Every structure is written in C-alpha cells, then in structure tokens.
Amino acid sequence: MNTPRPSDIAAKAIQLILTICGKHGVRDHADLVAASRLGGISPRVHMFANYVVAGELGNYVDPEVADQTLYFTSKNLHALPGGEPPQKGFISWLYRLHSGGYVAVFNEVTIRAIMESNDVPATYLQLSRVKTRLFYHELSHFVLHGDFLINRAVASKGYAMPAQPLQEEEAWLMASVFLGAGVGGYAHNLKQQRAQDFQDHAVQRDDSSMRF
C-alpha cells in the first residue's frame, strides 16, 4: 500500500473541490458546510459526495449520471439493511451496498452520548454539523483507501475493514480540507453580503440627505 504525502492528500481534495463546486446542486464552496435542520446531512453536501464518488468510479464524464445515481449517501445504524457492525460503540463507518453504492453509517446513540459528555447540546443543527464532519471522514476513506478497506474485504456488500491509525490521520486530513474550504467560502460570502448591505445603506442615506 502506497502512503500518500500530506501535500498530495490536500492537493487531491482541492482538485475535487475546484472540479465540482459550481455544478448542479453545489453552487460554491460554502455549500460544503451546509447544515440540515433535520439533524442529518444537507442535500448539497450529499450532492458533492455523489460527484466525488462518481468521479472516482470513472462516471464523472457524464454529470447527469452523477445527478441521477446514488453513489454515496448516509444512514443511521438502525436504518442499515443488515450486517453486524465491526465494533460496538463505533461513531461512523464506511459501508458498501449490494447495488454498488456506498454509505457513511452513523451510530447516533454513540454520537449523542459523546456530545452530551462534552456539554454540547444534541440539537438537530449540532447533530448535522457533527455528522457532516464524520461524513467527510468516511468519504475521504473511500477516496484514499477504498481499494484497500473495501475491495479486499467486501465481495458484494458490508462494512469496510477497520482502518489503520495512519489511514485515520490521512482521512481526517482530507476531510479537514473539505471543511476548511467550506468555512472559507461561507466567510467570504458573509463578508461580501455585509459589504453589499453597507453599500446599500450608504446609498439610502445619500438619497435621504438629498430630500428637502
């Protein structure tokens, strides 16, 4: 197994972001950290991951295929169709469906317990933010380690092999680039909006000062 350098992992993540942002359902970098008020993964984050996996599987040449086919999604543990978890009390895991699609599986019971032990309120919005980080982690495992973790262990469907410590670090590095780009895009959009609001307010003041 070849070990990619951190710079190569970051470059791969940036290349994916630049390729996909601006496509259908993923308007700009800020969409990468969109949250769901229902406690799950935002449709825009799901769409980004779908494009990533479609590209890794060689189907990105036709964007309509990625729009219409479910390549990568998320499910809570209780909604997963069969199979025993590889470890009790896990937080998230990568799973391969019989259809060939992939799933980031969340153990919400464990997630909520960890949040509560750290005095983080388990609101739907906070749950969405935590799951989004985990979602990108599992997506990064697919991109970086899919051949090793999935194809060697799963003939048709089931949980991926447990990742090695270095693989965990690599997946978190790539996930951090996705999240960092999203936060940066959100901050840029907010700054632009505030600048526009200030300009609009200044124009309104100029207009009012000319009235007599």
FISEMAR-803518 format. One record per residue (C-alpha): residue in three letters; x negated, y negated, z negated. Coordinates in steps of 0.5 Angstrom, whole numbers, padded with zeros to 4 digits, always signed. Layout:
BEGIN
alaXYZ;...
***
This chain:
BEGIN
met+0000+0000+0000;asn-0003-0007+0002;thr-0003-0012-0003;pro-0001-0019+0000;arg-0004-0025-0003;pro+0000-0030-0006;ser-0001-0035-0001;asp+0001-0030+0004;ile+0008-0029+0000;ala+0009-0036-0001;ala+0008-0037+0007;lys+0013-0032+0008;ala+0018-0035+0004;ile+0017-0042+0007;gln+0017-0039+0014;leu+0024-0035+0012;ile+0027-0042+0010;leu+0025-0046+0016;thr+0028-0041+0020;ile+0034-0040+0017;cys+0036-0047+0014;gly+0041-0050+0019;lys+0044-0044+0021;his+0051-0043+0020;gly+0053-0043+0013;val+0047-0045+0011;arg+0046-0053+0012;asp+0040-0055+0009;his+0035-0053+0003;ala+0040-0055-0002;asp+0044-0049+0000;leu+0039-0044-0003;val+0041-0046-0010;ala+0049-0047-0009;ala+0052-0044-0015;ser+0059-0041-0016;arg+0064-0043-0021;leu+0067-0036-0021;gly+0060-0033-0024;gly+0057-0030-0018;ile+0053-0031-0012;ser+0055-0037-0008;pro+0057-0035+0000;arg+0052-0040+0002;val+0046-0036-0002;his+0049-0029+0001;met+0049-0032+0008;phe+0042-0034+0007;ala+0040-0027+0004;asn+0044-0024+0010;tyr+0040-0028+0015;val+0033-0026+0012;val+0035-0018+0012;ala+0038-0018+0019;gly+0031-0021+0021;glu+0027-0016+0017;leu+0031-0011+0020;gly+0030-0014+0027;asn+0037-0016+0029;tyr+0036-0024+0028;val+0035-0025+0035;asp+0043-0025+0035;pro+0045-0030+0030;glu+0053-0027+0031;val+0051-0020+0029;ala+0048-0023+0022;asp+0054-0027+0021;gln+0059-0021+0022;thr+0055-0016+0019;leu+0054-0015+0012;tyr+0046-0013+0011;phe+0045-0016+0004;thr+0050-0017-0002;ser+0051-0017-0009;lys+0055-0013-0014;asn+0056-0012-0022;leu+0054-0005-0024;his+0062-0003-0025;ala+0063-0004-0018;leu+0058+0000-0015;pro+0060+0006-0011;gly+0057+0012-0015;gly+0050+0014-0017;glu+0047+0013-0024;pro+0042+0007-0026;pro+0035+0009-0026;gln+0034+0005-0033;lys+0039+0004-0038;gly+0040-0003-0040;phe+0037-0006-0034;ile+0038-0013-0031;ser+0038-0012-0024;trp+0036-0007-0019;leu+0036-0006-0011;tyr+0041-0001-0008;arg+0042+0002-0001;leu+0049+0003+0001;his+0050+0009+0006;ser+0052+0004+0011;gly+0045+0002+0011;gly+0047-0005+0008;tyr+0043-0007+0001;val+0046-0009-0006;ala+0043-0013-0011;val+0046-0010-0017;phe+0047-0014-0024;asn+0048-0011-0031;glu+0053-0016-0033;val+0053-0014-0040;thr+0046-0014-0041;ile+0045-0021-0038;arg+0051-0024-0042;ala+0047-0021-0048;ile+0040-0024-0047;met+0044-0031-0045;glu+0047-0030-0052;ser+0041-0028-0056;asn+0037-0034-0053;asp+0043-0039-0054;val+0045-0040-0047;pro+0053-0040-0046;ala+0055-0035-0042;thr+0060-0040-0038;tyr+0061-0038-0030;leu+0057-0043-0028;gln+0051-0041-0032;leu+0052-0034-0030;ser+0052-0036-0023;arg+0045-0039-0024;val+0042-0033-0028;lys+0045-0028-0022;thr+0042-0033-0017;arg+0035-0032-0019;leu+0036-0025-0020;phe+0039-0024-0013;tyr+0033-0028-0010;his+0028-0023-0014;glu+0032-0017-0011;leu+0032-0020-0004;ser+0024-0021-0005;his+0023-0014-0007;phe+0027-0012+0000;val+0022-0017+0004;leu+0016-0015+0001;his+0017-0008-0002;gly+0023-0005+0002;asp+0019+0001+0005;phe+0015+0003-0001;leu+0021+0002-0006;ile+0027+0004-0002;asn+0025+0009+0004;arg+0021+0013+0000;ala+0026+0015-0005;val+0033+0014-0002;ala+0035+0018+0004;ser+0041+0015+0005;lys+0044+0011-0001;gly+0042+0010-0008;tyr+0037+0006-0013;ala+0030+0004-0011;met+0024+0006-0014;pro+0022+0003-0020;ala+0017-0003-0018;gln+0010-0003-0021;pro+0008-0009-0025;leu+0004-0013-0019;gln+0010-0012-0015;glu+0015-0015-0020;glu+0010-0021-0020;glu+0010-0021-0013;ala+0018-0021-0012;trp+0018-0027-0017;leu+0013-0031-0014;met+0017-0031-0007;ala+0024-0032-0011;ser+0021-0038-0014;val+0019-0041-0007;phe+0026-0040-0005;leu+0029-0043-0011;gly+0024-0049-0011;ala+0026-0050-0004;gly+0033-0051-0006;val+0032-0055-0012;gly+0027-0060-0008;gly+0033-0060-0003;tyr+0038-0062-0008;ala+0034-0067-0011;his+0032-0070-0004;asn+0040-0070-0002;leu+0042-0073-0009;lys+0036-0079-0008;gln+0039-0080-0001;gln+0046-0081-0004;arg+0044-0085-0009;ala+0040-0090-0004;gln+0046-0090+0000;asp+0051-0092-0006;phe+0046-0097-0008;gln+0046-0100-0001;asp+0054-0100+0000;his+0055-0103-0007;ala+0050-0109-0005;val+0054-0110+0002;gln+0060-0110-0002;arg+0057-0115-0007;asp+0055-0119-0001;asp+0062-0119+0002;ser+0065-0121-0004;ser+0060-0127-0005;met+0062-0130+0002;arg+0069-0130+0000;phe+0072-0137-0002;
***
